[in-house]
C-alpha cells in the first residue's frame, strides 16, 4: 500500500494497521482534563480572539483562519525556546515498511529537532469548512500520527487534533488503539478554555 496522507481514510487505516477505535482512552481524558492556570492577561487576549472568530469563521479561508486565530492562539501557548521540541509547519513526513508507505505534508507539528523535525509528538491539521464528501480529517491526522509512531518509541502515545472552522477535535493514538474527543467549539468560552489548557498541557506531557 502506498498512500499520501490526504488520500487516507480512517476506516482504511483501521484495516491496514489493525487499529481499534475506542470511545475513550484514559490518556486522552487526562489530557483534556488538564487544569492549567490561565493568567488574567491571557484571558483578555483569548476573549478578543474568540470574538474575532465568532465574527469571521464562516467567511475566512484556511490561511485566514490560521493567521488570525490559530497562530495567535499557539503564540499564547508558547512552544518556543525549549530544547526538547520545536514547532514546524508545512513539513514533509513519511514512513516505509515492507508493505506500507505513507507520506504527506503536515500542517503543523511539534517535534524534536530545530532545522528539521526529527521525532514528532503532536500534530495540528486544519480545514476551513465542515467535513465534505472528499475530506476525511480523521484519516489525514491518523496517517500522520501512525507515521510519527513509526518514527517514535512505539510505546509512546501520539497526540493530534484537527480544526474545522470553529471546532477543535483532539485525538490520541496508543499502540493499536485510538480515541477521538467530541468537537470543542472555540466560539464558546468554556470550550475555548479547554482548548487552551489542552494545548498547554502538551508542554507538561513532553517534560
C-alpha positions in Angstrom: 0.0 0.0 0.0 1.3 3.4 -1.0 -0.7 6.5 0.0 -0.4 10.2 0.7 -1.9 11.5 4.0 -4.6 13.4 2.1 -5.9 10.3 0.5 -6.2 8.2 3.6 -9.4 7.4 5.4 -9.7 6.3 9.0 -11.6 3.1 8.1 -8.9 2.1 5.6 -6.2 2.7 8.1 -8.1 0.7 10.7 -7.9 -2.4 8.4 -4.4 -1.9 7.2 -2.8 -1.3 10.6 -5.2 -3.4 12.7 -6.3 -0.4 14.7 -9.2 -0.3 17.1 -11.2 3.0 17.6 -12.3 3.3 21.2 -14.9 5.6 22.8 -12.2 6.9 25.1 -8.7 6.3 26.4 -7.6 7.3 29.9 -4.6 9.2 28.5 -6.9 11.2 26.2 -9.3 12.0 29.1 -6.4 13.1 31.3 -5.1 15.3 28.6 -8.5 17.0 28.1 -9.0 17.4 31.9 -5.7 19.2 32.5 -6.3 22.2 34.7 -3.6 24.6 33.7 -3.8 28.1 35.1 -4.7 30.9 32.7 -3.3 34.3 33.6 -5.8 37.2 33.6 -4.0 39.0 30.8 -4.1 35.8 28.7 -7.9 35.6 29.4 -8.3 39.0 27.9 -6.4 38.0 24.7 -8.4 34.8 24.5 -11.7 36.7 24.6 -10.5 39.0 21.8 -9.5 36.0 19.7 -12.9 34.4 20.4 -14.8 37.5 19.4 -12.8 37.7 16.1 -13.5 34.1 15.4 -17.2 34.4 16.1 -17.5 37.3 13.7 -15.5 35.8 10.8 -15.1 32.0 10.9 -17.8 31.5 8.3 -16.0 33.8 5.9 -12.3 33.0 6.4 -10.4 30.8 4.1 -7.9 28.3 5.5 -5.0 30.8 5.5 -7.1 33.5 7.2 -8.2 31.0 9.9 -4.5 30.1 10.5 -3.2 33.6 10.6 -5.9 35.3 12.5 -6.9 32.7 15.0 -4.8 29.5 15.2 -1.4 31.2 15.0 -2.1 33.8 17.7 -3.6 31.0 19.9 -0.4 28.9 19.5 1.7 32.0 20.3 -0.2 32.4 23.6 0.5 28.8 24.4 4.2 29.4 23.6 6.0 26.3 22.4 9.2 28.2 21.7 12.6 28.1 23.4 12.5 24.5 24.6 15.5 22.2 23.8 13.2 19.1 23.6 10.9 20.2 20.9 10.2 22.9 18.2 7.1 23.8 16.2 7.2 23.2 12.4 4.8 24.0 9.7 4.2 22.5 6.2 6.9 19.8 6.6 7.0 16.5 4.7 6.9 13.3 6.6 7.0 9.7 5.5 7.2 6.1 6.8 8.0 3.0 4.8 7.9 -0.7 5.7 8.0 -3.8 3.5 4.3 -3.4 2.8 3.2 0.1 3.6 4.4 3.6 2.5 2.7 6.7 3.9 3.9 10.3 3.1 2.5 13.8 3.2 2.8 17.4 4.3 1.7 18.1 7.8 0.1 21.5 8.5 1.8 21.9 11.9 3.8 19.5 14.1 5.6 19.7 17.4 8.7 17.6 17.2 12.3 17.3 18.4 14.9 18.9 16.2 15.4 22.6 15.1 16.1 23.0 11.4 14.2 19.8 10.5 11.6 17.8 12.5 13.0 14.6 13.9 10.7 12.8 16.3 7.1 14.1 16.1 4.9 14.3 19.1 1.8 16.4 18.4 0.0 17.3 15.1 -2.5 20.0 14.2 -4.4 19.8 10.9 -7.0 22.4 9.9 -9.8 22.9 7.5 -11.9 25.9 6.7 -15.4 24.4 6.3 -17.3 21.4 7.7 -16.2 18.0 6.5 -17.2 17.4 2.9 -17.5 14.3 0.8 -13.9 14.3 -0.2 -12.4 15.3 3.1 -11.5 13.0 5.9 -9.6 15.0 8.6 -9.6 12.0 10.9 -7.9 9.8 8.3 -5.3 12.5 7.5 -4.3 13.2 11.1 -4.3 9.5 11.9 -2.0 8.8 8.9 0.4 11.4 10.2 0.2 10.0 13.8 0.9 6.5 12.5 3.9 7.8 10.7 5.0 9.5 14.0 4.5 6.3 15.9 6.8 4.5 13.4 9.5 7.2 13.9 9.0 7.4 17.7 9.2 4.9 20.5 6.2 2.6 19.8 5.0 2.6 23.4 4.7 6.4 23.5 1.3 7.8 22.8 1.0 10.2 19.9 -1.2 13.3 20.2 -3.2 15.1 17.5 -6.0 17.5 16.7 -7.9 18.7 13.7 -9.7 22.0 13.2 -12.9 22.5 11.1 -13.8 26.2 11.2 -14.6 26.9 14.9 -14.5 23.2 16.0 -11.4 21.6 17.6 -11.3 17.8 17.9 -8.5 16.0 19.8 -7.1 12.6 19.1 -4.7 10.2 20.9 -3.1 7.1 19.4 -1.6 4.5 21.8 -0.3 1.3 20.3 -3.1 -0.1 18.1 -5.8 1.9 19.9 -7.0 5.4 19.3 -9.8 7.7 20.6 -11.3 10.9 19.4 -12.8 13.6 21.6 -16.0 15.5 21.0 -15.6 18.7 19.0 -14.8 21.7 21.2 -16.2 25.0 19.8 -13.7 27.8 20.1 -16.6 30.3 19.8 -17.8 29.1 23.3 -15.8 30.5 26.3 -15.8 27.2 28.3 -14.7 25.2 25.3 -12.0 27.7 24.3 -10.6 27.4 27.8 -10.5 23.6 27.4 -8.7 24.0 24.0 -6.1 26.4 25.5 -5.5 24.2 28.6 -5.2 21.1 26.4 -2.7 22.8 24.1 -0.7 24.0 27.1 -0.7 20.5 28.7 1.3 19.2 25.8 4.3 21.1 27.2 3.9 19.3 30.6 3.5 15.9 28.9 6.7 16.4 26.9 8.7 17.2 30.1 
